[in-house]
Amino acid sequence: MARYTGPVCRICRRESVKLFLKGERCTTKCPLDGPRNAGADTGSRGSRRSAGTDKRTPPGMHKQRRRKSSEYADQLREKQKARKFYGVGERQFQKAFHEADRRSGPTGDNLFSIMESRLDNVVHLLGLGRSRPEARQIVRHGHVLVNGHKTDIPSYQVKAGDTISIQQSSRETELFKTIAEGFGNARRPNWLSFDADTWTGRVLSKPGLGDATLPVREQLVVEYYSR
């Protein structure tokens, strides 16, 4: 399936929330912070409180839609928001949902635990990739080691006790020298630890729904796929 390669800021405007598709650059220069969206709740990276309630101007020449959205539309938007945040296709996200549904416990909790445990997401959260798209590319190019073995599958599920590091030869490249400058600014969740001296991160525990960095109403995602 073809991947979207257009301006990613358009995606955030469509979903009315910052999806941090450009990483930390989204905190300094973002169309959602402009005068056209003054007064809107821009949300925070770790906040899930007001998902779906923003009144920002959607992309395009048309005026802002004022009609009330249907229940199905709300479910679809939450699903699309989650899918675009993690940068996965529909088939991949649906597969993750079916896996979450098979596991014991709340399906919504399981789903976002699966998405947070993706290797590309963990690489980003550790600060080894400045955005999820960049982290995905870093994984695919074979720069990442999991427990000392090269792993180039972005959807690989990390487990508690796993170690994630960057190959020694890759650390000398200009890309990773630039990334290393931001190690001290990375905001890492409690379920991950990182040693900047050895470029090694460790998964301390399984992430839960409360650890998800996406402001989304998970129940609507579950309802969408349960129709």
C-alpha positions in Angstrom: 0.0 0.0 0.0 1.3 3.5 -0.9 2.4 5.7 2.0 1.3 9.3 2.3 4.3 11.6 1.3 2.6 15.0 1.4 2.8 17.7 4.0 2.4 16.1 7.4 1.1 19.3 9.0 -2.0 18.8 6.9 -2.7 15.6 8.8 -2.5 17.2 12.2 -4.9 20.0 11.0 -7.4 17.3 9.7 -7.3 15.5 13.0 -7.4 18.7 15.0 -4.5 17.7 17.3 -0.7 17.6 17.3 0.4 14.2 16.3 4.1 15.2 16.5 4.9 13.8 13.0 7.9 16.0 12.9 9.1 15.2 16.4 10.1 18.1 18.7 9.9 20.5 15.8 6.1 20.4 16.3 6.6 22.2 19.7 8.3 25.2 18.2 6.6 25.8 14.8 3.2 24.3 14.2 0.2 25.6 12.1 -2.1 24.6 15.0 -0.5 27.3 17.1 -1.3 30.0 14.5 -3.8 32.9 14.8 -6.5 30.9 12.9 -6.5 28.4 15.8 -6.2 30.9 18.7 -8.0 29.6 21.7 -8.0 26.0 20.7 -6.6 23.4 23.0 -3.3 22.3 21.4 -3.0 19.4 23.8 0.3 18.1 25.2 2.3 15.1 24.2 1.4 13.2 27.2 -2.2 14.4 27.5 -5.3 12.3 26.6 -7.8 14.6 28.2 -9.8 16.4 25.4 -9.3 14.3 22.4 -11.8 15.1 19.6 -13.1 18.3 21.1 -10.9 20.8 19.3 -12.4 23.4 16.9 -9.5 24.0 14.7 -9.7 25.0 11.0 -9.4 21.9 8.8 -7.2 22.0 5.7 -8.6 23.2 2.4 -10.3 26.3 0.9 -13.7 25.6 2.5 -14.9 27.1 5.7 -14.9 25.1 8.9 -17.6 22.5 9.0 -20.3 23.3 11.6 -22.6 20.3 11.2 -22.6 17.8 14.1 -20.6 14.7 13.4 -22.3 11.3 13.6 -21.3 8.5 16.0 -19.6 6.6 13.2 -17.7 9.7 12.1 -16.3 10.2 15.7 -15.2 6.6 15.8 -13.6 6.8 12.4 -11.7 10.0 13.3 -10.3 8.5 16.5 -9.2 5.4 14.6 -7.5 7.5 11.9 -5.9 9.7 14.5 -4.3 6.7 16.2 -3.3 5.1 13.0 -1.6 8.2 11.7 0.1 8.9 15.0 1.9 5.6 14.9 2.4 5.8 11.1 0.9 2.4 10.3 -1.5 1.3 7.5 -5.0 0.2 7.9 -4.3 -3.5 7.5 -1.5 -3.3 10.1 -3.6 -1.4 12.6 -6.5 -3.8 12.1 -4.2 -6.7 12.7 -3.0 -5.2 15.9 -6.6 -4.7 17.0 -7.5 -8.4 16.4 -4.4 -9.4 18.4 -5.5 -7.1 21.2 -9.0 -8.6 21.1 -7.6 -12.1 21.5 -5.7 -11.2 24.6 -7.2 -11.2 28.1 -8.1 -7.8 29.5 -9.6 -4.6 28.0 -9.1 -4.5 24.3 -8.3 -0.8 24.3 -5.6 -1.2 26.8 -4.1 -4.2 24.9 -4.2 -2.3 21.6 -2.2 0.7 22.7 0.2 -1.6 24.6 0.9 -3.3 21.3 1.3 0.0 19.5 3.6 1.5 22.2 5.7 -1.7 22.2 6.5 -1.4 18.5 10.3 -1.2 17.9 10.1 2.0 15.9 8.0 3.7 18.6 10.4 2.6 21.3 13.4 3.9 19.3 11.7 7.3 19.1 10.7 7.4 22.8 14.3 6.6 23.8 15.5 9.6 21.8 17.3 7.6 19.2 15.0 9.0 16.5 13.7 12.5 16.5 10.3 11.5 15.1 8.5 8.2 14.5 9.0 8.4 10.7 12.7 8.9 11.3 12.8 6.1 13.9 11.1 3.8 11.4 13.7 4.6 8.8 16.5 4.0 11.3 15.1 0.6 12.1 14.6 -0.4 8.5 18.2 0.6 7.6 19.5 -1.9 10.1 21.0 0.6 12.6 19.2 -0.9 15.6 20.2 -3.9 17.8 17.7 -5.7 20.1 19.5 -7.8 22.7 22.6 -7.5 20.6 21.0 -8.7 17.3 20.3 -6.5 14.3 16.5 -6.1 14.0 15.1 -4.2 10.9 11.4 -4.8 11.5 9.6 -1.6 12.7 6.7 -3.6 14.0 8.8 -5.9 16.1 7.3 -6.2 19.6 9.8 -5.4 22.4 9.3 -7.1 25.8 10.2 -6.3 29.4 13.9 -6.9 29.8 14.9 -6.2 26.2 17.8 -3.9 25.4 17.7 -1.6 22.4 20.9 0.0 21.1 22.5 1.6 18.0 25.3 -0.2 16.2 28.7 1.1 17.0 29.5 1.9 13.3 26.3 3.9 12.9 27.0 6.2 15.9 29.8 7.9 14.0 27.5 9.1 11.2 26.4 12.7 11.0 22.8 11.7 11.6 23.4 10.1 14.9 25.9 12.7 16.0 23.0 15.2 15.6 20.6 12.9 17.4 23.0 12.5 20.3 22.9 16.3 20.9 19.3 15.9 21.9 19.7 13.0 24.3 19.4 15.3 27.3 16.1 16.8 26.0 14.3 13.6 25.4 11.2 12.9 27.6 11.2 9.2 28.2 8.3 7.3 29.8 8.8 5.5 33.1 8.7 2.1 31.5 11.9 2.8 29.6 15.4 3.6 30.8 18.4 4.9 28.8 22.1 5.1 29.2 23.5 7.9 27.0 27.1 6.7 27.4 26.4 3.3 25.9 23.5 4.4 23.6 21.5 1.6 25.2 17.9 1.6 26.3 16.1 -1.0 28.4 12.4 -1.9 28.5 11.6 -2.0 32.2 8.0 -3.1 32.0 5.1 -3.6 29.7 3.5 -0.3 28.7 -0.1 0.3 29.7 -2.8 2.5 28.3 -1.8 5.3 30.7 1.7 5.3 29.1 0.3 6.0 25.6 1.4 9.4 24.4 -1.5 9.8 22.0 -4.5 11.9 23.0 -7.2 9.5 21.8 -10.5 8.0 23.1 -9.6 4.4 22.9 -13.2 3.2 23.4 -14.2 4.8 20.1 -11.5 2.9 18.3 -12.7 -0.3 19.9 -16.3 0.5 18.9 -15.2 1.2 15.3 -13.7 -2.2 14.8 -16.5 -3.9 16.8 -19.3 -2.8 14.5 
